[in-house]
Amino acid sequence: MEKDLLKGKTVWVTRPVKQAGALAKLIEQAGGQAFILPVIDIVPNEITGQAIQLIQNLDHYQKVIFLSSNAVEYGLNLMGQYWPQWPIGIQWWAVGKATAGAMRYLGVEAQIPSHGYNSEGLLEMAALTQVRGQKILIVRGESGRNLLPDTLLTRGAELAFLEVYKRIPSQPSRAQIQQLTSLVENEQLNSVIVTSIEALENVMALSLTNGLVIRNIPLIVISQRIAAAASNLGFDTIQVVGSGENNEIVAGMI
């Protein structure tokens, strides 16, 4: 990472608190100042009998796909309580490097897309194009994108879902709101990082609630889909970086 890439710039990191720290550290290593104010909190779901049954039947699936590091934290850890040794014959998949790293820490080696660490990248992988008749378990949060499951269904896969967490809007403290207000009103906030449409909507709601104008502040997003939503909301400057991986987010900021 180039040491002075972000020298003199203050960047609002909107990721959930557990994911914000690593990104903030890279921003600071690049010479910038990270302002951490999450707009989404991650809350584990109640574990139902249906979820336990899915886990107990883990060996029935040919492929298991984890769509986030949060899915690993709340899903793979739970699976480990029922499977002291992982069943053989499963292909494990992760949406990106961070998710795969979290899985590796728990003893599972996962395949990842060769590029574009997202659902689109997964769907381009050869092993996920020929899935007719295969049973696939997708581990994710509630209200996830439908592109991956819809496409796998059209390719003939039999899907099951283990939804282990949900996203709720964060409730910033008064001190955080005061700091954000100061940065915006004094034109000291140089960019905002947003990694989902839900986060984008929460950023807008937070700014409008507090009378802040942020549409003129450069927005860093991780997909054209988010960029299109931001454009519709009236943002002036939108930069799309390579993926949601922290290194690529920071390297793509100029």
Stockholm file with secondary structure:
# STOCKHOLM 1.0

chainA/1-254         MEKDLLKGKTVWVTRPVKQAGALAKLIEQAGGQAFILPVIDIVPNEITGQAIQLIQNLDHYQKVIFLSSNAVEYGLNLMGQYWPQWPIGIQWWAVGKATAGAMRYLGVEAQIPSHGYNSEGLLEMAALTQVRGQKILIVRGESGRNLLPDTLLTRGAELAFLEVYKRIPSQPSRAQIQQLTSLVENEQLNSVIVTSIEALENVMALSLTNGLVIRNIPLIVISQRIAAAASNLGFDTIQVVGSGENNEIVAGMI
#=GR chainA/1-254 SS CCTTTTTTCEEEECSCHHHHHHHHHHHHHTTCEEEECCSEEEEECCCCHHHHHHHHTGGGCSEEEECSHHHIIIIIHHHHHHCSSCCTTCEEEESSHHHHHHHHHTTCCCBCCSSCCSHHHHHTSGGGTCCTTCEEEEEEETTCCSHHHHHHHHTTCEEEEEEEEEEEECCCCHHHHHHHHHHHHTTCCCEEEECSHHHHHHHHHHHHHTTCCCTTSCEEESSHHHHHHHHHTTCSCEEECSCSSHHHHHHTCC
#=GC SS_cons         CCTTTTTTCEEEECSCHHHHHHHHHHHHHTTCEEEECCSEEEEECCCCHHHHHHHHTGGGCSEEEECSHHHIIIIIHHHHHHCSSCCTTCEEEESSHHHHHHHHHTTCCCBCCSSCCSHHHHHTSGGGTCCTTCEEEEEEETTCCSHHHHHHHHTTCEEEEEEEEEEEECCCCHHHHHHHHHHHHTTCCCEEEECSHHHHHHHHHHHHHTTCCCTTSCEEESSHHHHHHHHHTTCSCEEECSCSSHHHHHHTCC
//
